[in-house]
Amino acid sequence: MDFRDVARSAFIGYRENLQDALSGLTSSELRWQPSPNSNHALWLTSHIARVEGIWITRYIGG
């Protein structure tokens, strides 16, 4: 097992935890912002996906 296998496993586990955390939330809850200067859960999730895509492509291989 090399670092790619460890990273893949971590990303899979993280994705499953994120899905569990977001499942069952309503559209309003997903777009709720704790303050006007903060981001909602949908924006944060899309940002996480973009960054992880970069990491996977650059360090793990698509």
C-alpha positions as YAML, in Angstrom:
chain: A
units: angstrom
residues:
- id: 1
  name: MET
  ca: [0.00, 0.00, 0.00]
- id: 2
  name: ASP
  ca: [1.45, 3.37, -1.01]
- id: 3
  name: PHE
  ca: [0.39, 6.95, -0.28]
- id: 4
  name: ARG
  ca: [-2.10, 6.89, -3.17]
- id: 5
  name: ASP
  ca: [-4.01, 4.03, -1.58]
- id: 6
  name: VAL
  ca: [-4.07, 5.80, 1.77]
- id: 7
  name: ALA
  ca: [-5.26, 9.05, 0.16]
- id: 8
  name: ARG
  ca: [-7.97, 7.25, -1.85]
- id: 9
  name: SER
  ca: [-9.23, 5.56, 1.29]
- id: 10
  name: ALA
  ca: [-9.29, 8.89, 3.15]
- id: 11
  name: PHE
  ca: [-11.21, 10.63, 0.34]
- id: 12
  name: ILE
  ca: [-13.76, 7.80, 0.20]
- id: 13
  name: GLY
  ca: [-14.28, 7.93, 3.95]
- id: 14
  name: TYR
  ca: [-14.57, 11.71, 3.88]
- id: 15
  name: ARG
  ca: [-17.14, 11.57, 1.05]
- id: 16
  name: GLU
  ca: [-19.24, 9.04, 2.95]
- id: 17
  name: ASN
  ca: [-19.17, 11.18, 6.10]
- id: 18
  name: LEU
  ca: [-20.12, 14.29, 4.12]
- id: 19
  name: GLN
  ca: [-23.02, 12.46, 2.46]
- id: 20
  name: ASP
  ca: [-24.25, 11.31, 5.87]
- id: 21
  name: ALA
  ca: [-24.01, 14.85, 7.27]
- id: 22
  name: LEU
  ca: [-25.93, 16.42, 4.37]
- id: 23
  name: SER
  ca: [-28.54, 13.72, 3.82]
- id: 24
  name: GLY
  ca: [-31.99, 14.65, 5.03]
- id: 25
  name: LEU
  ca: [-31.35, 18.40, 5.01]
- id: 26
  name: THR
  ca: [-33.92, 20.52, 3.22]
- id: 27
  name: SER
  ca: [-33.03, 22.93, 0.44]
- id: 28
  name: SER
  ca: [-33.44, 25.81, 2.89]
- id: 29
  name: GLU
  ca: [-31.13, 24.16, 5.40]
- id: 30
  name: LEU
  ca: [-28.48, 23.53, 2.74]
- id: 31
  name: ARG
  ca: [-28.58, 27.22, 1.78]
- id: 32
  name: TRP
  ca: [-28.68, 28.59, 5.35]
- id: 33
  name: GLN
  ca: [-25.86, 31.00, 6.24]
- id: 34
  name: PRO
  ca: [-24.92, 31.57, 9.89]
- id: 35
  name: SER
  ca: [-24.03, 35.17, 9.04]
- id: 36
  name: PRO
  ca: [-24.20, 37.36, 5.94]
- id: 37
  name: ASN
  ca: [-20.44, 36.98, 5.39]
- id: 38
  name: SER
  ca: [-20.42, 33.18, 5.59]
- id: 39
  name: ASN
  ca: [-21.04, 30.49, 2.99]
- id: 40
  name: HIS
  ca: [-23.83, 27.94, 2.94]
- id: 41
  name: ALA
  ca: [-23.33, 24.17, 2.94]
- id: 42
  name: LEU
  ca: [-23.89, 23.79, -0.82]
- id: 43
  name: TRP
  ca: [-21.18, 26.33, -1.64]
- id: 44
  name: LEU
  ca: [-18.78, 24.73, 0.82]
- id: 45
  name: THR
  ca: [-19.46, 21.29, -0.62]
- id: 46
  name: SER
  ca: [-18.80, 22.45, -4.18]
- id: 47
  name: HIS
  ca: [-15.59, 24.16, -3.06]
- id: 48
  name: ILE
  ca: [-14.43, 20.99, -1.29]
- id: 49
  name: ALA
  ca: [-15.16, 18.95, -4.44]
- id: 50
  name: ARG
  ca: [-13.15, 21.33, -6.65]
- id: 51
  name: VAL
  ca: [-10.16, 21.31, -4.31]
- id: 52
  name: GLU
  ca: [-10.25, 17.52, -3.89]
- id: 53
  name: GLY
  ca: [-10.44, 17.15, -7.67]
- id: 54
  name: ILE
  ca: [-7.25, 19.16, -7.97]
- id: 55
  name: TRP
  ca: [-5.54, 17.08, -5.28]
- id: 56
  name: ILE
  ca: [-6.59, 13.80, -6.84]
- id: 57
  name: THR
  ca: [-5.50, 14.83, -10.32]
- id: 58
  name: ARG
  ca: [-2.20, 16.29, -9.17]
- id: 59
  name: TYR
  ca: [-1.09, 13.84, -6.48]
- id: 60
  name: ILE
  ca: [-3.02, 10.61, -6.80]
- id: 61
  name: GLY
  ca: [-3.84, 10.37, -10.46]
- id: 62
  name: GLY
  ca: [-7.36, 10.48, -11.94]
...
